[in-house]
């Protein structure tokens, strides 16, 4: 049986010397293996191909058939790991909390929290917003605001 721990170990071995890292792993019915990676820089198609070939070369289709899908986290995918937040310092985020929503510029990201400078209101009478510290445990969802 193909297990998550086997795939996780193979992915970690392959990505050890790169800026890429395993973001998500799912094994669905019928041995459909879905691997999602991200990087401290950019994830290219060659990164996905390299990981796919590495995993496939260490599994035996004769013993157990499988379907392997390796992809990068999409530009619109929610941020999940502190490493992803650190990569996006300086960008605008939309953050959904348990009881609040805010948008603003991500100014800092540590292993425990982020600091967001909320977007200023349109009215000149509103005070300038103060930076807000948010623990990762408080974040329900956070996404980069994409501007063209």
Secondary structure, 3 states (H helix, E strand, C coil): CCCHHHHHHHHHHHHCCCCEEEEEEEEECCCEEEEEEEECCCCCHHHHHHHHHHHHHCCCCCCCCCEEEEEECCCCCCCCCHHHHHHCCCCEEEEEECCCEEEEEEEEECCCEEEEEECCCCCCCCCCCCEEEEEHHHEEEEEECCCC
